[in-house]
Amino acid sequence: MNIPVEPPPKRGMGCFGKGCLTLVMLAILLVVVGVGGTYWSLRHVYLSDKPAPIPETTAPAETSAATPGETSVARASEKSAEVRERMDTMKKAARAHEQTEVELTAADINALIAANRKSRGTASVGINDTVLQAQFSIPLERFDLPFRNAFGLSDRYLNATVTIMAPPGTNANSVQLREVTLNGHTIPAGLLDWGLPGVGRSLRSYVIKYANHYGVTGGEIRDGKVILHTSGH
């Protein structure tokens, strides 16, 4: 089955907008099709008819909970703009062959998610010391996927958790998913390296593309942060 994959966005949304969420969803679904083997398993075992609870991904207030509605979205947009500015600074440093690093907290990443209307409410990231866990609850009706209506999946949700550990020295070529669960079922964690049918490229190729775009040569997860480096070479 040939499935066209939407290319990642060129700028502005980072890896947490519509493009990457679609790619993550497609990669997980393709693994499920290979493992589950039947349409019934895909619809009733690996996909859900209800969304999973996702923690609110608004930019946090320092002393109080985020204000609901437009104020909350505005705060997330302001925070995400600051994060993107830091990433752009890293990109400029890499192009000038300068060594630098950027630290991203879970709040930083969640602000990027919350600031974009396509990803808002569908994902959340938490970091506990050296472990990052991303939660997804994506309604398939939100994405214009060619197989969605053909297989009657418009009313289903992809509820997944992905766990990543990145010790010092990790780069886009070596980062691995430690655990992937879909609707409570464990699936192969090597989906980063699975080739996407009809495309040939793997999800890792897009990770490498984003790393190259910002000049990231390495990174690690520690002290509750994702720390990205440029080598200066």
VOGU-3710 file (C-alpha; in Angstrom, 3 decimals, decimal comma):
1> mnipvepppk> 0,000/0,000/0,000  1,520/3,267/-1,109  0,958/6,056/1,396  2,080/9,570/0,468  3,847/11,228/3,359  3,497/14,944/3,957  6,966/16,529/4,055  7,996/18,267/7,268  7,236/22,002/7,449  10,013/24,216/6,174
11> rgmgcfgkgc> 10,018/26,670/9,056  8,063/28,042/11,966  6,564/24,874/13,466  9,723/22,952/14,264  9,273/19,202/14,630  6,052/19,480/16,628  3,650/20,771/13,995  1,425/18,939/11,585  4,269/17,492/9,506  6,115/15,576/12,214
21> ltlvmlaill> 2,993/14,453/14,027  1,739/13,001/10,750  5,049/11,235/10,182  5,084/9,802/13,697  1,524/8,607/13,271  2,224/7,021/9,891  5,349/5,278/11,156  3,502/3,825/14,144  0,554/2,751/12,001  2,856/1,035/9,515
31> vvvgvggtyw> 4,532/-0,894/12,331  1,112/-1,876/13,653  -0,021/-3,095/10,234  3,077/-5,260/10,049  2,693/-6,595/13,580  -1,071/-6,784/13,922  -1,601/-8,123/10,453  -5,360/-7,544/10,244  -7,725/-4,635/9,841  -9,646/-5,807/12,925
41> slrhvylsdk> -6,470/-5,604/15,056  -5,671/-2,158/13,714  -9,125/-0,764/14,427  -10,041/-2,518/17,680  -6,728/-3,348/19,388  -4,170/-0,728/18,426  -6,484/2,220/17,828  -9,036/3,542/20,302  -12,510/5,000/20,023  -11,694/7,497/22,792
51> papipettap> -8,892/10,042/23,245  -6,327/9,514/25,971  -5,931/12,280/28,573  -3,123/14,601/27,525  -1,646/17,047/30,049  -2,296/20,649/29,088  0,592/21,814/26,912  0,412/25,537/27,538  3,438/27,570/28,500  3,521/27,561/32,298
61> aetsaatpge> 3,027/30,594/34,472  5,712/30,943/37,090  3,394/31,015/40,083  -0,048/29,982/38,860  -1,868/27,778/36,403  -2,224/28,944/32,820  -5,297/31,027/32,070  -7,761/29,120/29,865  -8,673/30,210/26,355  -7,005/32,899/24,312
71> tsvaraseks> -4,710/34,109/27,103  -3,300/30,613/27,491  -2,685/30,271/23,741  -1,060/33,714/23,629  1,287/32,722/26,436  2,233/29,533/24,588  2,846/31,506/21,399  5,077/33,971/23,231  7,066/31,136/24,825  7,384/29,217/21,561
81> aevrermdtm> 8,663/32,349/19,799  11,390/32,637/22,420  12,320/28,954/21,968  12,442/29,304/18,180  14,659/32,369/18,573  17,110/30,308/20,619  17,085/27,591/17,972  17,699/30,159/15,242  20,629/31,509/17,265  22,033/27,978/17,410
91> kkaaraheqt> 21,631/27,651/13,639  23,548/30,897/13,079  26,309/29,753/15,454  26,609/26,442/13,591  26,919/28,242/10,249  29,655/30,416/11,758  31,398/27,242/13,025  30,928/28,301/16,630  30,475/25,846/19,452  27,266/26,388/21,401
101> eveltaadin> 24,388/24,597/23,064  20,683/25,060/23,657  18,778/23,658/26,616  15,117/22,753/26,157  12,888/21,962/29,096  9,633/20,043/28,807  7,871/23,399/29,147  9,797/24,732/26,137  8,810/21,778/23,976  5,227/21,836/25,185
111> aliaanrksr> 5,002/25,523/24,330  5,910/24,682/20,725  3,155/22,073/20,708  0,559/24,354/22,280  1,331/27,331/20,058  0,421/25,445/16,893  -3,260/24,797/16,245  -2,516/21,545/14,375  -0,637/19,952/17,259  -2,335/21,626/20,232
121> gtasvgindt> -3,996/19,072/22,478  -2,587/16,057/20,639  0,783/15,640/22,367  2,688/16,407/25,523  6,272/15,882/26,651  7,599/15,182/30,124  11,250/14,844/31,167  12,312/13,036/34,322  16,055/13,508/34,793  17,465/11,467/31,851
131> vlqaqfsipl> 14,223/10,084/30,422  11,908/11,870/28,006  8,400/10,546/27,516  6,118/11,865/24,796  2,374/11,174/24,909  0,193/11,335/21,817  -3,563/11,202/21,405  -4,227/12,011/17,774  -7,699/11,882/16,215  -7,282/10,437/12,748
141> erfdlpfrna> -9,991/12,761/11,446  -7,631/15,691/12,003  -5,296/14,572/9,227  -5,970/14,280/5,517  -4,728/10,713/5,135  -5,774/8,802/2,000  -6,453/5,512/3,805  -8,430/7,010/6,691  -11,904/6,932/5,167  -11,218/3,866/3,023
151> fglsdrylna> -10,665/1,778/6,148  -13,279/3,514/8,269  -10,771/4,970/10,718  -12,091/8,527/10,938  -13,570/7,907/14,381  -10,422/6,339/15,868  -7,612/7,799/17,966  -3,934/6,951/17,962  -3,020/6,915/21,664  0,691/6,295/22,094
161> tvtimappgt> 3,590/6,868/24,446  7,209/7,023/23,333  10,164/6,915/25,736  13,621/8,180/24,793  16,929/8,125/26,663  19,891/10,006/25,170  23,205/9,687/27,024  26,107/12,044/26,259  27,410/11,546/22,733  24,006/10,851/21,202
171> nansvqlrev> 23,335/12,273/17,762  20,601/12,024/15,146  22,173/8,880/13,710  22,340/7,058/17,026  19,300/8,210/19,020  16,948/5,325/19,765  13,420/4,948/21,075  13,517/2,897/24,272  9,844/2,000/24,495  6,775/2,522/22,341
181> tlnghtipag> 3,248/1,613/23,402  0,099/1,983/21,351  -3,247/1,830/23,120  -1,472/-0,024/25,925  0,243/-2,532/23,608  4,014/-2,616/23,173  5,227/-2,343/19,582  8,766/-2,507/18,133  10,867/0,433/19,273  12,949/0,405/16,090
191> lldwglpgvg> 10,368/2,282/14,045  12,782/5,190/13,540  14,630/3,005/11,046  11,650/1,444/9,291  11,383/2,539/5,678  8,020/4,112/4,860  6,285/2,266/1,976  5,990/4,337/-1,150  8,634/6,737/0,149  11,627/4,599/1,059
201> rslrsyviky> 12,829/7,096/3,635  12,746/6,314/7,329  11,538/8,530/10,150  15,197/8,836/11,201  15,984/10,550/7,911  13,659/13,392/8,954  15,296/13,558/12,405  18,657/13,902/10,665  17,227/16,559/8,343  16,027/18,686/11,257
211> anhygvtgge> 19,341/18,246/13,093  21,244/19,376/10,012  18,883/22,322/9,510  19,775/23,711/12,941  23,402/22,569/12,877  22,897/20,124/15,756  25,783/17,668/15,930  24,941/16,007/19,238  22,731/16,065/22,276  21,749/14,434/25,520
221> irdgkvilht> 18,926/14,266/28,031  19,964/15,060/31,589  18,854/17,091/34,567  15,337/17,239/33,150  16,425/18,928/29,915  17,167/18,151/26,289  20,578/19,659/25,598  21,541/20,188/21,953  25,107/20,925/20,850  26,927/22,319/17,846
231> sgh> 30,528/21,170/17,487  31,971/24,359/16,023  33,530/22,441/13,101
//
